[in-house]
Amino acid sequence: MDFLKSLSSLDDWKKIVIAIGIFLIFLILRKLFTTYLFKFIIGFVKNKKINLITSVLEAFEKPLRWIFVIIGFKLALPYLPFDVLTADTERHLVRSASVGLAGWGLYNLAASTNLFFATFAKSFDIQVDRIIIPFIEKFIRIVVVMLSISIIAEEWGFNVNGFVAGLGLGGLAFALAAKDTVSNLFGGIVIITEKPFTIGDWIKTPSVEGVVEDITFRSTKVRTFAQAVVTVPNATLSNEPIINWAKMGKRQIAFHLNLNYNTPKEKLETVVTRIKKMLTEHEEIHNETILVNFDGFYESSLNIYLYFFTNTTVFADYLDVKENINFEIMDILEEEGVEFAFPTRTLIVEQDGKLSGNPKEFLESARS
């Protein structure tokens, strides 16, 4: 009621209407800027394929919207017939809001670290490992947040140096409480420096097997082949043996070919020779190591051992090559009239201390 009584004259109401009008005008300008002008600029830059500028504009899109609100508030405030804020408070609010919006834009821009590094690497013809980028992105975001908070705190008269000194007093307790976090941080540093894997690699450890999706200061996220995401602490991962399947230059195939015991020696030699020739001439097989040998006499079969590598390391392509090789081997065996062996066992029955029938005839009939 006291507030309404203070607005005694018509001029005071006019000033309020003007202040509200100014603020509404800037809200309308904000809407027009967002709906038309900014979209036009973004579309123009995208058509020119200037990805770096596009990322900057998209990062600062939402902060730019709020600039209209701040300007409208600052211009409308003097028209009010009463004091809402003191001059110092208004100045602190505007500066704090400006710092906050700048920090917001930079925080969003940190997500484009990959693009900045790609542009930088292309300009200077250097290669940047993808494993470093998530760490740099998160480091930049932490720095931006800390700087923004510090500047805003200084603006309002808080002693940031005293705050930092206060943190130092509790540093020991904090270090003890955050022992695991520090271990994970150093584990992440080990992963970055030694680079046993990078994002997108297929790895296998005693803890997990799958494709690396993300690496943070604390942990590494691995998507398993069951499509589940496993988060492994960096301290654990850095102390485990890691098999990086993505680093394979070629992929191994090794198996035994079990052939019937009735296979003649000449046929066996021909099969070995033809399979080795087929593998040597196959364009998808690495020629450095091809082993095809009669390996030995097993319980139910004559075994040929095959050991070779495919040129491709992609799992799906590897399976296609392996399937093709299997069909080629089947064709060779069919052409040579050689059969695969099946697990068999011969049973000879003894009656009254004598074998029933002729053992030799019995064995021959059993094999046939």
URMOKA-V449000 format. One record per residue. N is the residue number from 1. RES is the residue in one small letter. SS is DSSP state (a for helix, b for strand, c for the rest). PHI is phi in whole degrees, -180 to 180 (none if undefined). OMEGA is omega in whole degrees, 0 to 359 (999 if undefined). Layout:
N RES SS PHI OMEGA
N RES SS PHI OMEGA
//
This chain:
1 m c none 178
2 d a -61 180
3 f a -65 180
4 l a -68 179
5 k a -67 180
6 s a -69 178
7 l c -90 189
8 s c -83 186
9 s c -104 178
10 l a -67 179
11 d a -62 180
12 d a -64 179
13 w a -68 177
14 k a -61 179
15 k a -64 178
16 i a -65 179
17 v a -63 179
18 i a -62 180
19 a a -61 179
20 i a -64 179
21 g a -61 178
22 i a -59 181
23 f a -63 180
24 l a -66 178
25 i a -59 180
26 f a -71 174
27 l a -66 177
28 i a -66 177
29 l a -61 178
30 r a -61 179
31 k a -65 179
32 l a -64 180
33 f a -62 182
34 t a -69 188
35 t a -77 188
36 y a -116 189
37 l a -63 184
38 f a -65 179
39 k a -64 178
40 f a -65 180
41 i a -63 180
42 i a -60 180
43 g a -62 180
44 f a -64 181
45 v a -67 179
46 k a -66 178
47 n a -63 178
48 k c -80 179
49 k c 58 175
50 i c -97 189
51 n a -64 183
52 l a -65 179
53 i a -67 177
54 t a -60 179
55 s a -64 179
56 v a -64 180
57 l a -64 180
58 e a -66 179
59 a a -67 184
60 f c -100 182
61 e a -61 182
62 k a -67 174
63 p a -59 179
64 l a -64 177
65 r a -60 184
66 w a -75 176
67 i a -63 177
68 f a -62 179
69 v a -65 181
70 i a -65 180
71 i a -64 179
72 g a -62 178
73 f a -64 182
74 k a -67 181
75 l a -76 181
76 a a -80 186
77 l a -59 181
78 p c -64 182
79 y c -81 180
80 l c -69 183
81 p c -78 179
82 f c -142 182
83 d c -88 175
84 v c -88 180
85 l c -133 172
86 t c -75 181
87 a a -60 180
88 d a -65 180
89 t a -63 178
90 e a -62 180
91 r a -63 180
92 h a -64 181
93 l a -64 181
94 v a -64 180
95 r a -65 180
96 s a -63 179
97 a a -64 179
98 s a -64 178
99 v a -64 180
100 g a -62 179
101 l a -68 177
102 a a -63 177
103 g a -64 178
104 w a -61 179
105 g a -63 179
106 l a -66 178
107 y a -62 177
108 n a -66 182
109 l a -66 179
110 a a -60 178
111 a a -67 180
112 s a -96 180
113 t a -56 180
114 n a -59 180
115 l a -67 179
116 f a -61 180
117 f a -68 178
118 a a -63 178
119 t a -66 180
120 f a -63 181
121 a a -65 180
122 k a -69 182
123 s a -68 185
124 f a -105 176
125 d c 55 176
126 i c -127 181
127 q c -110 180
128 v c -112 181
129 d c -72 182
130 r a -64 183
131 i a -67 183
132 i a -79 189
133 i a -60 179
134 p a -59 179
135 f a -66 180
136 i a -64 179
137 e a -59 181
138 k a -70 178
139 f a -64 179
140 i a -61 181
141 r a -64 178
142 i a -64 180
143 v a -63 180
144 v a -62 180
145 v a -64 181
146 m a -65 179
147 l a -65 180
148 s a -62 179
149 i a -64 181
150 s a -64 181
151 i a -66 179
152 i a -65 178
153 a a -64 177
154 e a -63 180
155 e a -62 180
156 w c -94 172
157 g c 89 178
158 f c -80 180
159 n c -87 182
160 v a -67 180
161 n a -62 177
162 g a -65 178
163 f a -65 178
164 v a -64 178
165 a a -63 178
166 g a -64 176
167 l a -64 180
168 g a -64 180
169 l a -65 180
170 g c -99 184
171 g a -61 182
172 l a -65 179
173 a a -63 180
174 f a -64 181
175 a a -62 179
176 l a -67 181
177 a a -69 184
178 a c -102 183
179 k a -58 180
180 d a -66 179
181 t a -63 179
182 v a -64 178
183 s a -62 178
184 n a -66 178
185 l a -63 179
186 f a -68 174
187 g a -62 176
188 g a -64 178
189 i a -65 177
190 v a -62 180
191 i a -63 181
192 i a -68 185
193 t a -74 182
194 e a -82 178
195 k c 50 175
196 p c -69 177
197 f c -161 176
198 t c -138 182
199 i c -64 181
200 g c 98 180
201 d c -79 174
202 w b -93 182
203 i b -123 176
204 k b -138 177
205 t c -134 175
206 p c -60 182
207 s c -92 190
208 v c -160 172
209 e b -138 180
210 g b 166 182
211 v b -104 181
212 v b -69 181
213 e b -104 185
214 d b -156 177
215 i b -131 179
216 t c -117 179
217 f c -64 186
218 r c -99 190
219 s b -151 176
220 t b -123 180
221 k b -100 182
222 v b -124 177
223 r b -92 181
224 t c -76 181
225 f c -77 170
226 a c -89 178
227 q c 71 173
228 a c -89 178
229 v b -103 179
230 v b -107 178
231 t b -100 183
232 v b -109 176
233 p b -59 182
234 n a -62 179
235 a a -62 178
236 t a -69 185
237 l a -66 183
238 s a -73 181
239 n c -106 181
240 e c -110 171
241 p c -68 184
242 i c -119 173
243 i b -97 179
244 n b -105 182
245 w a -68 181
246 a a -69 181
247 k a -87 180
248 m c -65 174
249 g c -88 178
250 k c -156 186
251 r b -124 189
252 q b -82 167
253 i b -130 180
254 a b -147 178
255 f b -163 176
256 h b -104 176
257 l b -106 186
258 n b -95 183
259 l b -111 183
260 n c -63 180
261 y c -66 179
262 n c -78 182
263 t c -67 179
264 p c -67 181
265 k a -60 181
266 e a -62 178
267 k a -65 181
268 l a -63 179
269 e a -65 180
270 t a -64 180
271 v a -62 179
272 v a -60 181
273 t a -64 183
274 r a -68 179
275 i a -65 179
276 k a -63 179
277 k a -65 180
278 m a -61 179
279 l a -68 180
280 t a -64 183
281 e a -88 182
282 h c -73 186
283 e c -71 181
284 e c -96 181
285 i b -105 179
286 h b -72 188
287 n b -83 185
288 e b -67 182
289 t b -134 176
290 i b -132 180
291 l b -118 174
292 v b -137 186
293 n b -142 171
294 f b -71 193
295 d b -89 181
296 g b 159 181
297 f b -101 179
298 y c -104 188
299 e c -57 186
300 s c -124 187
301 s c -160 168
302 l b -96 190
303 n b -106 172
304 i b -107 182
305 y b -99 179
306 l b -117 181
307 y b -146 181
308 f b -159 184
309 f b -132 173
310 t b -91 177
311 n c -69 181
312 t c -83 175
313 t c -112 178
314 v c -70 190
315 f a -59 182
316 a a -64 179
317 d a -67 177
318 y a -58 180
319 l a -65 177
320 d a -64 179
321 v a -65 180
322 k a -62 178
323 e a -63 180
324 n a -62 178
325 i a -63 180
326 n a -62 178
327 f a -65 178
328 e a -63 179
329 i a -65 178
330 m a -61 178
331 d a -63 180
332 i a -62 181
333 l a -65 179
334 e a -66 180
335 e a -66 181
336 e a -89 179
337 g c 71 180
338 v c -104 184
339 e c -108 173
340 f b -73 179
341 a c -94 175
342 f c -118 178
343 p c -59 181
344 t c -133 178
345 r c -145 181
346 t c -96 181
347 l c -117 179
348 i c -110 185
349 v c -97 179
350 e b -104 179
351 q b -124 180
352 d c 54 177
353 g c 79 180
354 k b -123 176
355 l b -75 179
356 s c -78 180
357 g c 84 178
358 n c -83 182
359 p a -57 183
360 k a -66 179
361 e a -65 180
362 f a -62 180
363 l a -65 181
364 e a -65 179
365 s a -68 180
366 a a -69 180
367 r a -69 182
368 s c -75 999
//
